[in-house]
Amino acid sequence: MLLLCMSLELPLFLFLPIAGADPIPDIVKKEYRFRAAIPAGTDPYKLGSKAEVIEQVIDKEHPGVQGLFTITDSQALFMLSARSIILCLLDHDGEASIYPRLVYSKDLTPERPFDKPHIQEVRTEFTFVGIGDSFSYRLERYPLFFPDGSFLIAWKLEKSLDGKMSELYGSWYVKPLEPTSDGTPRTYLRNFVNTVFPDPIPGTTLTMKLFGTSSLRGFFRSLESAAAKQ
């Protein structure tokens, strides 16, 4: 299914260079948590499309935090253009048609240009081995284009509509690499998510430990499939 919500901006975007001119603004550094680099010691050309976990934290006793503190940081290499991936990441309305367990997504600020911050309303649901929950919230999503052709979209919790999350930060980082010898594009991706659940339902910690990595890889596969259709 092709993404539709970018239809008004897509023709202009296709003729823009991916490279931008702005560094990371101070407001993003201060108010967001994100990862916008290839980790030291990582050879991105040796990665595959199957997401590789860089860091995973699932901690009910994290210092200074009440509730369940989680971090997932992962990376992959897609044989796709950076542009096709970026178009998906800017589709604030269409994310529910891309990712598993994301059942609703709505751009609440569609009048804003694609390269400006947007407010997005989201609902997610999950069920694993009889344990399930849902989350409704609003995010502020901040896209950034860098001079080297890389891209970052960072987000933070604007409001938890059901009170089930007290913190939510995250980012997608996209960096075009050298193509293969036959011209096939290669793009590095890094996904980071940091969440605090103040009162998680029983079994959430165990479920995340058992199924968190497979769920994460499902998100990467879904993004890869959507980007391939651009």
Residue pairs with C-beta under 8 A, 6 or more apart in sequence:
1 97
1 229
2 229
2 230
3 87
3 88
3 91
3 94
3 97
3 98
3 226
3 229
3 230
4 93
4 94
5 91
5 92
5 93
5 94
5 107
5 110
6 13
6 87
6 90
6 91
6 94
6 114
9 113
9 114
10 87
13 87
13 114
14 83
18 82
18 83
18 86
18 145
18 149
18 151
18 176
19 145
19 146
19 147
19 148
19 149
20 115
20 144
20 145
20 146
20 147
21 145
21 147
22 144
22 145
22 146
23 146
24 36
24 144
24 152
25 144
28 34
28 142
28 144
28 154
31 156
32 142
32 154
32 155
32 156
32 169
32 171
33 154
33 156
33 169
33 170
33 171
33 192
33 194
34 152
34 154
34 169
34 170
34 171
34 173
34 192
35 73
35 171
35 173
35 190
35 192
36 150
36 152
36 171
36 173
36 190
37 173
37 190
38 44
38 75
38 175
38 188
38 190
39 54
39 75
42 75
44 75
44 77
44 175
44 177
44 188
45 77
45 177
45 178
45 186
47 75
47 76
47 77
47 188
48 76
48 77
49 76
49 77
49 78
49 79
49 220
49 221
49 224
50 76
50 217
50 220
51 74
51 75
51 76
51 191
51 216
51 217
51 219
51 220
52 74
52 75
52 76
53 72
53 73
53 74
53 213
53 216
54 73
54 74
54 75
54 190
55 71
55 72
55 73
56 71
56 72
56 73
56 212
56 213
57 69
57 70
57 71
58 68
58 69
58 70
58 205
58 208
58 209
58 212
59 65
59 68
59 69
59 70
60 67
60 68
60 69
60 205
62 69
65 196
66 166
66 196
66 198
67 166
67 196
67 197
67 198
67 199
67 200
68 196
68 197
68 200
68 204
68 205
69 195
69 196
70 193
70 194
70 195
70 196
70 197
70 208
71 192
71 193
71 194
72 191
72 192
72 193
72 212
72 216
73 190
73 191
73 192
73 193
74 190
74 191
74 216
74 220
75 188
75 189
75 190
75 191
76 188
76 189
76 220
77 177
77 186
77 187
77 188
77 189
78 85
78 186
78 187
78 189
78 224
78 227
79 180
79 184
79 185
79 186
80 185
80 187
80 224
80 227
80 228
81 176
81 185
81 187
82 149
82 150
82 151
82 174
82 175
82 176
82 185
82 187
83 230
84 227
84 228
84 230
85 174
85 187
85 189
85 223
85 227
86 151
86 174
87 227
87 230
88 94
88 98
88 223
88 226
88 227
88 230
89 143
89 151
89 153
89 172
89 174
89 223
90 114
90 143
90 153
91 98
92 105
92 106
92 107
92 118
92 120
92 141
93 105
93 106
93 107
93 110
94 105
95 102
95 105
95 120
95 122
96 102
96 103
96 104
96 105
96 122
97 226
98 222
98 223
98 226
99 219
99 222
99 223
100 215
100 218
100 219
100 222
101 124
101 125
101 126
101 215
102 122
102 123
102 124
103 123
103 124
103 125
104 121
104 122
104 123
105 120
105 121
105 122
105 123
106 120
106 121
106 122
107 118
107 119
107 120
108 118
108 119
108 120
108 121
108 138
109 117
109 118
109 119
110 118
112 118
114 143
115 143
115 145
116 143
117 140
117 141
117 142
117 143
118 140
118 141
119 138
119 139
119 140
119 141
119 158
120 138
120 139
120 140
120 141
120 155
121 136
121 137
121 138
121 161
122 135
122 136
122 137
122 138
122 139
123 134
123 135
123 136
124 134
124 135
125 132
125 133
125 134
125 135
126 132
126 133
126 134
126 215
128 207
128 210
128 211
129 207
131 201
131 202
131 203
131 204
131 207
133 164
133 200
133 201
133 204
134 162
135 160
135 162
135 164
135 165
136 160
136 161
136 162
137 157
137 158
137 159
137 160
137 161
137 162
137 165
137 168
138 157
138 158
138 159
138 161
139 155
139 156
139 157
139 158
139 168
140 155
140 156
140 158
141 153
141 154
141 155
142 153
142 154
142 155
143 151
143 152
143 153
144 151
144 152
144 153
144 154
145 151
146 152
148 175
149 175
149 176
150 173
150 174
150 175
150 176
151 173
151 174
151 175
152 171
152 172
152 173
152 174
153 171
153 172
154 169
154 170
154 171
155 168
155 169
155 170
155 171
156 168
156 169
157 165
157 167
157 168
157 169
160 166
160 168
163 198
164 197
164 198
164 199
165 195
165 196
165 197
165 198
166 196
166 197
166 198
167 194
167 195
167 196
168 193
168 194
168 195
168 196
169 192
169 193
169 194
169 195
170 191
170 192
170 193
170 194
171 190
171 191
171 192
172 189
172 190
172 191
173 188
173 189
173 190
173 191
173 192
174 187
174 188
174 189
175 187
175 188
176 185
176 186
176 187
176 188
177 186
177 187
177 188
178 186
179 185
179 186
180 186
189 220
189 223
191 216
191 219
191 220
197 204
